[in-house]
Amino acid sequence: MHNPSHVTCVLHDSDGFDGRFIPDLQRALLEQGVLCSGSDSQSTLHITLNQNDINQIGYRYDVNPQTQGKTNRLIANEERRIVGADIWVEKEGKTVYGPIHIEAKAQYDFVDPDAINDVSFIDTTGTRVTSLAYSLGQLDAMEGARRISYDVASKKLAENIAFAVSNALEKTTPK
């Protein structure tokens, strides 16, 4: 393995969602052979965390609890989270890479914990059984699914940034 590159990382306008992002970024950079170091490095990685969107992408029909029949109303049950950042790399005060926008996405389903049909089913003997026990954590309410999706998308964003920075430093570092 070659000697790792050293960069100083500067976060701009992070809006508070950097608390979980920074450790993921440091880990991802290290995996790409880039060390986040102090002010002794020649390169500075600038990151502006500027996107944290949630889009509805899936719906299902609502069910009447008395008749179990479909009603003429759609309920959201699937979303996509998109996190993004603008990055650029400076060497000796000059921009050598970027600025570019990098994104990462996570899609997820969720259940309505107040709807008995979302969290249970009738087995072959006619007994109602909770499905949460069988979901292995895959079923969650909207709030829990959103929180977990941020972790997944944030980690992927860190990996995408690290890959881009590693390539940029490799191209701009004399051999």
N, C-alpha and C positions, 0 to 999 in steps of 0.2 A: 504494500500500500504506500502511496506517495504521502508526503507531508501534508497535513491538513491545512486548508486555507483558514485564515482568521478574519472574522468580520465583527464589527460593532453593530449591534442591532438597535434600531431606534423605532419605537412605535409612536405613531401620530394619531390623534383623535380616535382612540380605541373604544371610547364609549362604554367602557366597563366590561366588555366581553373578552378581554385579554387575560383575565385571571386563570382561566383553564387553557387558553391558547398558548401562552408562553412556554410552559413545560413541553407541550406537544411540538412546538417549533424548535426548541433546543434539541430535543431528541431526534427529530427528523433531520435537522441540519447535521448533527453528529453522524447520523447514519449515511449521509451523503459526503462525509469527509470535510465538513465545514464547522469550525468551532466559533461559538459566540464568545468573544473575549472582550476585554476592556478597551480602553482608548488607544492601546498600543498597536492595533491592527491598521493596515493600510486601506482597507475597504470598509464602507459603511452601508449596511442594508437598511433601507427605509421602508416601513410598512405602515400603510393606513388601512385599518380594518374599517371598511365602509359599507358593508352589505351584510344583512342578516334578515332575510325575507322568508316568509312562509306562504306557500301557495296551495290552495285546495286543488287536488287532482282526482279525487275519487269520491263517489257518492253512492248511497244505496237508498232504497225506498224505506220509509218508516213503516212500522208494523203496529196495528191496533192491538193493544194488550188483551182485550176481551175476545176478539175473533181470530187473532193471529193472522189476519189478512193484511195485505199491503194497503197503505193509504196513499193518497195522491200528494205526497210530500217527500222531498229528498233530504237526506241527512248526510253531512260530510263524514267520511270515515277514512280518508287517506289524504296525506299532505306531503309536500316536498319542501325541505328547508334548503335555502341557498345562502351560503356565506361567501364573502369575497373580500379581496384586499387589492389595493394598488401598491405595487412594489417598484423600487428602483435601487440601483447600486451605484455608489459613488466611490471613486478612487482619487485621492489627492484633490478633493474638492470638485471633481468633474464627474458628471453622470456618464457611466460606461455601459449601463444596461437599464432599459426601461425609460419611462414608467410603463408598466403593463398591468392589466387587471387579471387577477387569477381568482377562480371560483372553485367551490366544491359543493356537492349536493348530497342529501340523504333523504330517501323516501321512506315513509312509514305509514302503517295502518294504526287505527286506534279503535277502541270500543267505547260505547256509552255505558259507564258503570251503573247508571240508574235503570237501564233497560235489561230486564231479566233475560231476554232472548240473546243479548250480546254476551252475557257472562255465564250462560248455562245452556244445556241441551237435554233432550229427553233420550235416554238410552233405550236399548232394545227391549228392556223389561218394563218401560213406561215410567221409570224413575227419573226425576230431574236431577242432573249432575252439573256441578259448576265446571265450566271450561277453564277457568283461571288456573286450577290445579294442574291441568294438562298442557298449558300453553308454554311452560318453561320460560316464563318471563316475556314471551313475545306479544302477549296481549296487555295493553296498558291503556289507561284513560288518556285523553288528549294532552293533559298537562305533563304527565310522565313521559309520554312519547315525544313531546316537543323537547323536553329537557335532555333526553337521551339522544335525540337526533342532532342536537347542537354538538354534543361531544363527538359524535361520529363525523359530522361535517367539518368541525374544527380540526380534528386530527387529519382528515384528508386535505384540508386547506394547507395545513402546516407541511404535509408531505409534498404537495404541489409546489409550494413556495421554495422549499428546500431543494427540490429537483431543479427548478428554474435557476436558483441562485448558484447552485453547484455548477451547472452548465455555463452560466454567465462568467463565473470566476475562472473557470477552466479556459474559456475563450479569451479572457482579457489578461490572463497571467502569462508573462513571457516564460518560455521554456528554458 
